[in-house]
Every structure is written in structure tokens, then in C-alpha cells.
Amino acid sequence: MSLKTEYEFTLPRGYVDSGGGVHRTGVMRLATARDELEPLRDPTVQGPDDPRLTVLILARVVRTLGDLTMVTPHEIEGLFAADLAFLQDFYGVINFGDQEEYEALLAAQANSRPLTGTAPSPPPAPAAAVSADSNGLGGNVDQFGQLRPPPRTRVEEIPRSQG
């Protein structure tokens, strides 16, 4: 049995390069101790809670991003917040999670539509539909009556299951 060390991913939005090209797919490798220690020696990093540390670590472990074969801190800094949050979650799952968490992340990714900025036209709402604000859920229901998750107010880690 061999150890899988590289994992493919698809970003929710995608990195937009200087020419306007969008790069959504990529490969991340497992992190080594060096990948987590070396960025702490960077003079721009103020400590283990510095957000720049995340950027430097991800730049070390993201092997490819679309057509880009070299991913640097510049590309990671250019990601949209949703993509950065996704890569942080992905990093945590492949490095510290188990197979069940990895499969759950892939299933959630497969079941979500890409965030492209252009939404398809929704079908007309039935005449008897209850408005999202009048149902007691404070507007957290979409036009199809599906409960929406609350928006992220900050980047946060996905809690890992115990056991």
C-alpha cells in the first residue's frame, strides 16, 4: 500500500491571473514539518497567529493551480476570500483529517455549484410561496425555500470530528 501525498481540488471561484485567465483546479501535496516551520523564519511573519503564515504555507504545498506550475505567495494573496478559506479547509482535512472527512469535503464540493458571479435565472416562485423574511428565519432562506448557511464573517477552521 502506498501513501497518497497529492490531492486534486477545485476552487469555488478561481484565481484570476494578470491576463484575465481563471484557474480553478489544482493539486495540493501533504505538508511536511519544514513546510510549517520555514515560514516562521520569514521576517515578515510576526508569529504563529500572523495571517501571512497561512499564505506562505499554502504557497509551499499548492503544487499547481490551473495552468500555473509554480504557485508563489503572490498567487495565494491574489485568491478571493472564498478560495483562500477553501484551501485552508482542504489543507486541514488532507493533513490532519481522516478519510471520512476528506470524502465529506469532496461530496460537499461536488454538490455545490461554482461561484462564478453569474447566477442562472431562477424559476418563477409559486404564487403561494412564503417570503423568506416572513417565515421567522430572518432571510436565511433562498428563493426555493432552502435554508442557507449563515455567511462567513471571518476565516475559520472546520471543526474535526472526535474519534
N, C-alpha and C positions, 0 to 999 in steps of 0.2 A: 504494500500500500504506500502510495506516495502522498506527500503533503502538498495541498494546493496552496500556492503562495501568491497567485494573482487572481483578481476578481474583476469582471466587467461591470460597468454601471452605466446608467443613462440619467443625465441631469434633468431636473424638472423644466428648466428654461433653456440653458445652454450658454456657453461662453461665446461672446461676440468679439471676434478679432478686429484688428485695425482696418481690415478690408471689408468688414461687414459680414464675414462668414460666421455661421453659427456652428459650434462644436458641442454636441450633446452626449456622445458616447465616449467612454474611456476605460482605462484599466488602472486599478489601484493594486499595489502589492502590499503584503503584510509588512508592518513596521518592525524595525529592529530596535534594540536598546539605543544604538547610535543615532537612529532617526529621531528619537525623543530627547537625547542628551545634547547633541551637537547644536541645535538651535538655541539652547540655553546659554551657549558661549557667545552668541551673536550680540555685539554691543548695543544693537537697537532693541533687544528684548530686556525688559525691566524686571522680569521674574516669571515664575510658573503660571501666574494668572494673567499675564500680558496677552491680549488678543493676537498680537503679531506672532506669537509662538505657534498658534494653530495654523496660520498661513505658511510658516516656514516648514512645519512638519508635513502638511499636505503637499507642498511643493516637492518634498523629498519622496513621497510614496505614490503620488499620481504619476504613472509611467507615460500614459498617452491621454490626449484629450482631442477627440475628433482626428483631424489631420495633423495635429501638433505632436511631434515625437519628443519634444523637450518642453516640459512644463516647469516654469520658474515661479518664484513668488509674484512676479508681475502678473501672470495669468490668473493665479489664485486670487490676488487682490482685485482683479477685474471681474470676478464672478458676481452674479446677482446674489442677494442675501439668501434667497430660497435655495440656490445651488450650493452655497457655502454651508448652509445648515444641513443639506442633504449629505454632502461629503463628510461632514463631521459625524453624522449619524452612521453613515456607511463605514467610516473608519472604526468607530466604536464597535460595531457589530462584527466586522471581519477580524478585528484584532482581539476583542475581549468577549464576544458573544459566543453562542453555540449555533449548531446547525438549524435549530428551530427558529431562533431569532433571525438568522440570515434568510431562511425561506420566507418568514413573515415579512421581512423588509422587501424582498423581491416580489412577493404577492401584492403587497400594498403598492409598489411601484407599477406593477403590471396592470392593476385595476384603476390607476389614476390616469387621467388624460394629461398630456403635456401642457404646461403653462406657456402657451405661445403668444398670448396677448390678444389673440383674435378668437373670440368665443363664437361657436356656431349659434345660429338663431334658434332660440328655444321655441318649442311648440307652443301654441296658444294655451293659456291656462283655462281649465274648465270653469264654467260660469259659477259653479258652487264652491270654488276653492276658497279656503280661509286665508286671509292675508297673513304674512309672516309676523307682522307686528301685533296682530290681534289674537295670536294663539298662546300667548304667555311665555314664549321662548325668546323674546327680546330681539327678534330679527335674525336669529341664528338658523333660519330655515330657508332653503333655496326655493326657486320658483316651482320645483317639483315636489315640495313638501318634505325633502330630505334634510335631516339635521346636519348643519355644517359644524366642523370643529371651530373652536374659538381661534381668532388669528394669533399668530405668534407675536409677542411683544418684545421678545429678546431671543437670542440663540440659546438653546438649552439642550442638554443631553437627553437621550431617550433612556428611561429607567430600564435596567436589565432585570430579567426575571430572576428570582431567587430559587436556586435549586439545581 
